[in-house]
Amino acid sequence: MTTEGHAARLRRSLGGFAAVAANQGLRRVVVAYAGFNVGEWATWIAILVFAYERGGAGEAGIVAFAQLVPATLVGPLAAGLGDRFPRERVLLLSYAAQATAMAATAAALLVGAPPPLVYALAAVTTSAVTLTRPAHGATLPALAMTPSELTSANAASGTVQNVAILAAPLVAGVLYEVGGAGSVFVLTATGCLLSALLVAGVRTAEESDEGEPEPVLATIVGGVSTLRQLPGPRTVVAMLAAASVIEGALDVLIVVLALDLLAIGESGVGLLSSAVGAGGLLGATAAFALVGRRGLGLPLGAGLAIWGIPMVVIGIAPLFAVALALLVVAGAGRSVADMAGRTLLQRVTPDRSLARVFGVLEGVHTGMLAVGSIAVPAFIGLTGPREAFVLLGLWMPIVVVIGWRALRRAEAAAVVHVRELEVLRGIPIFAPLAPPALERLSANLSRRLVDAGDWIIRQGETGDRYYVVDEGEAAVYVDDGLVRTQGAGEGFGEIALIRDVPRTASIRARTPMALWTLERDVFLAAVGGHPLSRRSADDLVAERLAPT
């Protein structure tokens, strides 16, 4: 890449962080996400090392599996709350639940409770952790004001996550040496409590629809039903879930690599885990280059492949320097894939189903972590540790090859209409809509060219569409009298659609014009489906119908 290219990437990265920092809600949510990620990774490493010291890789794998299975069941159930209650409140609940569970586990460790009780409380902690990621992912679109801001928020979240993956193992290692696993859980409980305090003041612009909330069971079934009906979200969830197998396997494989293959001791576990975090941080920084990118399929597929291939090389050549470098590369691939995949999922999933689909993803993600963790002892027993690295590392390249066509189809269904989005976002009626909803609305726009002097709307006609001016200027007449002019970035035609009345004015092109049009049903579904959008439309109608 040229110097200018590096400079452009840096400007884009800084601009992405600046966009998040300028949005108070996004800023608080992203910073709170740091406490969650430190807690998730530090407690996970602490409990694995605790289990390994008692029974080796076999017990570590079994304990990991036992913790993840309950979380797999809890994830979709709990995440459905994001579609029934305000998403920021669900996010607050998730942080409070984690702080409580981590504090209880810390108490059990500090008083020397029996290991089965410690493992059970750690499983509760892991189950509580599954609440956060879907709530976080569903809250971001409600706080972001533009598609680029949403992508920036996802990239910033990835950066925070990977800083935590870098720092948490080192912190956990130091605390473990000083005060044991209990001290690690004390720190993480405190961090999650601070995260809860941060998000306590966040409010989204969305309001709950009137009527009875959907039953909990329906929210679970709804997420699965959405994935069954829509191939785009289904493909993205499947690809990300497949990557979770590697993530779960690597947690245990790093312990095996440090203690068995490289013989660098317990501190080596934290060092190698931090290498994954360092790579993730680099990948998250590079992921800001995806802001505004139309296609995310290639970054997702490449990131997934890069996530697995280094494991193959480590199995072939288990050398410390090689392993350290390759784990950095693997972490970068994981970070890019996660950011691209989650943004793509937000683009292709209906907004009403967004939280529940993220809940299914979280449940499947946790389940696949469990599969990966329990697969390691099995593969080692059958083939040996080096061969286990190779076989598990080949998993992601194979998945990418098999799923590539489906991924490209999902990408095609999520094309971002950049120009149309800019126009729609500037219209007050549509401004409250979340970026994924705007992206779908922009896909339904049709372009119409009009010559100067042509009539666009005649007073008394039946309203069949809404108009947005892209270029040119129009004159608005009521009873043959000129009342105003409208230019680029303004819309008209909403009164007849919202009030279900004949056209209340005539509109004529004063110059050659380029218009975007929305069919009646599409317009009403978008405006009527969002309380703030409908309120803005009603206010605009009242203003235009007010006596002059």
Buried (B, 14 or more C-beta within 10 A) or exposed (E): EEEEEEEEBEEBBEBBBEBBBEBEBBBBBBBBBBBBBBBBBBBBBBBBBBBBEEEBBBBBBBBBBBBBBBBBBBBBBBBBBBBBBBBBBBBBBBBBBBBBBBBBBBBBBBEEBEBEEBBBBBBBBBBBBBBBBBBBBBBBBBBBBBBBBBBBBBBBBBBBBBBBBBBBBBBBBBBBEEBBBBBBBBBBBBBBBBBBBBBBEBEBBBEEEEEEEBEEEBBBBBBBBBBEEBBBBBBBBBBBBBBBBBBBBBBBBBBBBBBBBBEBEBBBBBBBBBBBBBBBBBBBBBBBBBBBBEBBBBBBBBBBBBBBBBBBBBBEEBEBEBBBBBBBBBBBBBBBBBBBBBBBBBBBBBBBBBBBBBBBBBBBBBBBBBBBBBBBBEBBEEBEBBBBBBBBBBBBBEBBEEBBEBBBBBBEBBEBBEEBBEBBBBBEBBBBBBBBBBBBBBBBBEEBEBEEEEEBBEBEEEBEBBBBBBBBBBBBBBEEEEEBEBEBBBBBBBBBBBEEEEBBBBBBBBBBBBBBBBBBEBBBBBBEBBBBBBBBBBEBBEEBEEEE
